[in-house]
C-alpha cells in the first residue's frame, strides 16, 4: 500500500491531474473506490468531492446498469486498457435526465509486479461530434432516397418513351400496310408525317414530295377553297 500512496501523492502528478481540462478519475480498488477525481469529472457526474473514498456504486447509484461501470470492472480484472468511442452516458442532473456521448479510456496502472493498483479513467465529451455524424448520416440517407426516387422516375419515363416510340412505329407500319389510303398528320399545321402508297396515288404525288410538308400548302390540288380546312 505504501507504494500505491507514494505514487498518488507525487506533487507534480497531482498538480497535472487537477489542472486537466478533461474529466479524470482514479479508482484505487477492485471495488472501484474513488481515490482521486478532478472538477470536470465531478461536473459530469453532478457530484461533490465527498464521493472520494466511496465506491462508484455508493457515490453514484444511478451508474448501476450502465455499460461503462461493467467495463471498468473488466479493465481491473484483465489488466488491459479499454477504449470506448462515442459511449452513451445518461445522468440525472437537476431533476432531468441528460444523455451525452464520451470517448472513455480506462487505463489500468500496474506496480513493479504487474499487479493492477489503480485505474486511470479519462473522458472526452464528443456529444456534438456524435450529433453531427448522425445528422450527416440522415442527410446521406435522404440523398440516397432521393437518388433512388429519381432513378425510378427516370426508368418510368424511359419506359413510357419506349412505349410511345413503339406505338408510333406501329401506327406508321399500320398506315404503310393498310389496304386503303391512310395518312398521319401532325399539329394544327397538318404536317404530313407519313402516307401509304394508296394515299399517294389518291393525291397523285411521289413520296419524296410530301415528307414533312403541310397538307394544305404543300400540293396545288389542296389549295382550292374548302378542299381541306384544319380544325
TAMO-V891893 format. One record per backbone hydrogen bond with DSSP energy under -1.0 kcal/mol. NH is the residue of the N-H (numbers start at 1). CO is the residue of the C=O. Records with the same first field share a line. If there is no record, write none. Layout:
NH: CO / CO
//
This chain:
5: 1
6: 2
7: 3
8: 4
9: 5
14: 10
15: 11
16: 12
17: 13
18: 14
19: 15
25: 121
26: 36
27: 119
28: 33
32: 29
34: 54
35: 26
36: 26
38: 24
42: 38
43: 39
44: 40
45: 41
46: 42
47: 42
51: 48
52: 49
53: 34
54: 51
56: 32
59: 55
60: 56
63: 60
64: 61
66: 63
69: 66
71: 67
72: 68
73: 69
74: 70
75: 71
76: 72
77: 73
78: 74
79: 75
82: 106
84: 104
87: 102
89: 100
91: 98
93: 96
96: 93
98: 91
100: 89
102: 87
103: 124
104: 84
105: 122
106: 82
107: 120
109: 118
111: 115
114: 111
117: 109
118: 109
119: 27
120: 107
121: 25
122: 105
123: 23
124: 103
126: 101
130: 126
131: 127
132: 128
133: 129
134: 130
135: 131
136: 132
137: 133
138: 134
139: 135
140: 136
141: 137
142: 138
143: 139
144: 140
145: 141
146: 142
147: 143
148: 144
149: 145
150: 146
151: 147
152: 148
153: 149
154: 150
155: 151
156: 152
157: 153
158: 154
159: 155
160: 156
161: 157
162: 158
163: 159
164: 160
165: 161
166: 162
167: 163
168: 164
169: 165
170: 166
171: 167
172: 168
173: 169
174: 170
175: 171
176: 172
177: 173
184: 194
186: 191
190: 187
191: 186
192: 213
193: 184
194: 184
196: 182
200: 196
201: 197
202: 198
203: 199
204: 200
205: 200
209: 206
210: 207
212: 192
213: 210
215: 190
217: 214
218: 214
222: 219
223: 220
227: 224
//
